[in-house]
Amino acid sequence: MSLSELSDLSGVSRAYVFRIETESGANPSLDVLTRIAGSLDMTVAELLGKPALRLDPDQIDVPPSLKAFADEAGLTSRELETLASIRWRAGESPRSTQRWRFIWQSLKTSRSLDEERR
């Protein structure tokens, strides 16, 4: 991937991407690292050469209500993993597709608020 393509995908200026790549003293924010890593389809840990914590899809407990919501909403496996990886206090895990929809919409709204600030 070229510098220009990475810049376009991540929303980080070409000059700043170049600076991060070439200057040892560059100190990008977590937001910038997250955008660059996401554009490269990797975690920030992988981008920094650290071990990544990966969710093993075979070890995910997906409640029936979440499976039903995922089918209804046409979620990708990655989106399903995101919702399934949420840790709930005892007894507070969603039990209805309506609650999963609310949680999913809340996450998407939260993400769009961050994108508006860019």
N, C-alpha and C positions, 0 to 999 in steps of 0.2 A: 504494500500500500504506500502510495506517495505521501509526502508531507502535506500537499494540498488536499488530497482526499481525506486524510486524517483530520485536518483542520475543518473541512466542510462537514464531516460526519460528527465531530465532537463539539463543534461550535467554539473551539479554541483557536485564536488567531494563528496563522502560519508562522509568524515571527516568534510567538510564545512557544509553540510546539518545537520549533528549531532550537530555541534557547534551552528548553527543558532537556532536549536530546543531547545537546553539545556542551552545556556548561555544568560543571560538577557542583557549583554553588546554587543552582536553580532550586527554588523551594516552592513548588506548586501547591496550591490548596488541595484539600481532600476532594472538593467539588471538581476541580480540574482533572485530578487523577481519575476520579470516578467516570467522568465523561470520556476521557481518552480510553480507559480500560473498556468501557461499554462499547465504544466504537470498534475496538479490536476484539470484541466478544471474549473478554477475559475478566478476571477479578483484579482489583487493585493489588492484591497480594501477588498474583502472577505477574502483573506489570512490574512490580518492584523486585521480582525474583525471590519471593518468599513462598513458603508452602501455602497453598490455598485450602480453605475448608470447603469441601464439596459435599453436597447433600446426596446421599446414595438413594436413588429413586426406589430401590427395592426395600429400603428400610423406612420409608415414609409411611406413617399411619394416616391414611386419607379416609376421614369419616364419610359415611354414606351421603350425608347432606352436602358435603363439599363435592363429592363425585357427581351428584345430581346437578349442583350449580355449575360445575365445570362443563358438563355436557350441554346444559341449557345455554350457557354463555359462550360456548365454543372456545374455552381457554386453551392456550398452548400448554404443553407439558411443563415448560419453564414457569408459566404463570401459576399453574396448579401447584408446583413445588414451592413457589413463593408463599402461597396461602397456607399450604400444609406445614410449612416450617415455622409458622407463628406459634410461639409458646404462650399458652393460656394459663391463667390461675385456675386452680382446681374448680371444676364445675362451671367454668365460664366459656368453654368452647362452644361456638355456634352450633345449633342443632337444626337450623332451617335454611333453605336456599335463600330466603329473603334476607336473613342476617348476613350470609356470605356475600350476597349481592351488595349490601350496604358497605361491608368491609372493603370489597373490591373497588367499588366506586369511590370510597374515601381514599384509598391508596392512589388511585388514578388522579383524583382531584389534587391530592397533596403533591404528586409528581408534577402536575401541570403548573401549580403555583411556583415551584422551583424553576421550571422552564421559562415562565414569564419574567423572572428576575434576571435572566441571562441577557 
